[in-house]
Amino acid sequence: MANAKLSPLETLAASVKNSAKTLNIAPSAKRNEAISRIAKNLLARQAEILAANAKDIAAAKENGIAAAMIDRLSLTEDRIKAISAACKQVISLPDPLGKADFGTTLPNGLEMVRVKVPLGVIGIIYEARPNVTVDAAVLCLKSGNACLLKGGKEALHSNMILRDIMQQSLEEAGLPTHCIALVEDTARETTTQMMRLNGYLDVLIPRGGAGLIRAVVANATVPVIETGVGNCHIYVDETADLAMAVNIIDNAKTSRPSVCNAVETILIHEAIAPQLLPLLKEQLDKHQVTWRGCPKTEEILGMAIQPATEEDYTTEYNDYIICCKIVQDMTEALAHIDRYSTRHSEAIITNDYERSQEFTRKVDAAAVYVNASTRFTDGGEFGFGAEIGISTQKLHARGPMGLDQLTSWKYILRGNGQIRK
Amino acid sequence: MANAKLSPLETLAASVKNSAKTLNIAPSAKRNEAISRIAKNLLARQAEILAANAKDIAAAKENGIAAAMIDRLSLTEDRIKAISAACKQVISLPDPLGKADFGTTLPNGLEMVRVKVPLGVIGIIYEARPNVTVDAAVLCLKSGNACLLKGGKEALHSNMILRDIMQQSLEEAGLPTHCIALVEDTARETTTQMMRLNGYLDVLIPRGGAGLIRAVVANATVPVIETGVGNCHIYVDETADLAMAVNIIDNAKTSRPSVCNAVETILIHEAIAPQLLPLLKEQLDKHQVTWRGCPKTEEILGMAIQPATEEDYTTEYNDYIICCKIVQDMTEALAHIDRYSTRHSEAIITNDYERSQEFTRKVDAAAVYVNASTRFTDGGEFGFGAEIGISTQKLHARGPMGLDQLTSWKYILRGNGQIRK
């Protein structure tokens, strides 16, 4: 690894790895100082950021990129202020490093302590959202991790100036500039190479849509944390409070349909469907939500709807579309969830105690809700202060990944000559 | 995934996944009952085990397999008794499931609790060591995980009878038999297929030599936990106690050279090398340890030794061979460790307080020792009761993986109608 012809990507990764050695053991004050400088420099160099971003937006418009994507790509004075404010909030979070979460003296007198340490170097592959560039880098910095960032090509100019500002800030704080680095080469092969940077990256976190996640899982040889694909369900039991059900489903569907914790398919107990569906339709109509569903749903709604297909049951719409299935009982609902859930967030609305317990025990997902909206699955809402993504795998971290989930541990054992018999 | 033509491996994996649904939420008593039956049935059906194992050994001998491997492959009455006793010991360990390790009431009144749950289905690929078949399956069972086992082809007959006995035991305990399954097809393509059973396996743990681990890392699309490659170092500082250094190095090298926590390269401060090396040679000569080393080592030992090459520095000998490098100072030792360590176990022998602190802070490894043998990195020695392997990666688990490291968590949130603003 250390010798011979490194590719440009490997050269960059080696530089990040080398910088990590300093950052991984840098004291909390130094890491916070760097973040503080970032917050300040983002505002000071706002004009440069806006100019670079304007180039990206112009190119995106020229290329006929969709309006929603251009919105995510756009930076404004207010957005830069918000990014800067978010940095300051991260400074105020407790340091996730150095804590001893386990320790004992072994029978032979060896003193063992398990201490939280950074993961090392984190690779992050994401889409054309320049705010992620700063959010992700700052969370890595706070948790003592160097990072290698690879953002969507549409945001390259924005990402480069943000990278420059962050590297300037690192230097001002006395940390190696390559604690934060950006892969500028946006070719697909380079992205694939990045997924195979074993020996340089300790973990790779893809943040984006299902396609990106799939590509990373299929190609990566570096350990990956899958994030963010949310095909979420709400099961409305026959004992549910009707107004609560309408309110929760409306919130879970329409408060922000584009996010992973929004609901996609609702499963309604057949005994309550005739009362619930008309009320729900009335509420969702206010947001022009389109229905898809089973024949019974159509019958109760009394209007023609697109029949729900296998594809509907597996799709994260990210849109004002809801899929509805009338079920005979909770067993049928549980079977549907087990089959189609991406194990992100699942909810039951019920007043039956036993069923609420059975649902939370049997549903295999990062977050299981009783009588609440699935929209709460979020690092901020959970009180973690910030998140780098929502893990849908069971290894290492499940659910919102806050600073604690960006750490590993090491065992330190102090003795006075102990040998193993 | 649920439809169409499944391969035989997928069919087996689907059956394991289905069985996992029951096992994942089975109470502790039921899981322990199954393990208890396994312990009993192993003894009751000992004759069948020995007969199957004899077939494997006969075939191995016919194929000219090395004696050390035949030893690992061999089961005897005593070894079966030991495996059975190890099962009983696992029963006595605390249940890793159901514990709430984090919980709070959110400002909106949502009650959140994070509960330990099984990973789900664990795939384990290992070499021709039939004891691992039972050890690994029982740890999975105890932690509520179903498992799909794939052992070395040389142990197939032994593994099949052990699988039968464990499945009988599951049935007696009222659990689905396919909570434990064995991949009988030992073709390399099947092993590769197993590494890509996304949707069936939640994690894949390879247990074996460096070649196996590399193949799994390169080919797996399922999340992997790398285990067991240990290129471990001991640095002897100039202030070290000579007798302690000899004693620790002798223990770390010769008490069991074939294991991953044995030492491979020793780094000796040049100020202490002239005193230490003769004493160390005298001790290691008792075990016919072969030396390799730098020119200074040769000079001090006053005998011709094979010069240490780059390959020596990267090799886990697993043998009575030691590599020695004389260093100018701890900085040189730290640089060597940083370059060649597999981040398993590293030790310093010193009486200098500041250096001991610097070493534990700067060395990036699962276990870092001061004045003790590296041989302690082991689930049993660490007090975990048992281990399924020693992770050398930083994600999810680092160091010995006991029952706690075979769990994930889920967040359960109970509300009364909360929606997100």
Interface residues (C-beta under 8 A of the other chain):
Chain A: A2 K21 N24 I25 T104 L106 L110 M112 V117 L119 G120 N198 D202 V203 V217 A218 T221 P223 V224 I225 D241 M244 N247 I248 D250 N251 A252 S255 D338 R339 S356 T360 R361 K362 D364 A365 A366 A367 V368 Y369 V370 N371 A372 S373 R375 F376 T377 E381 F382 G383 Q393 K394 L395 H396 R398 G399 S408 W409 K410 Y411 I412 L413 R414 G415 N416 G417 Q418 I419 R420
Chain B: A2 K21 N24 I25 T104 L106 L110 M112 V117 L119 G120 N198 D202 V203 V217 A218 T221 P223 V224 I225 D241 M244 N247 I248 D250 N251 A252 S255 D338 R339 S356 T360 R361 K362 D364 A365 A366 A367 V368 Y369 V370 N371 A372 S373 R375 F376 T377 E381 F382 G383 Q393 K394 L395 H396 R398 G399 S408 W409 K410 Y411 I412 L413 R414 G415 N416 G417 Q418 I419 R420
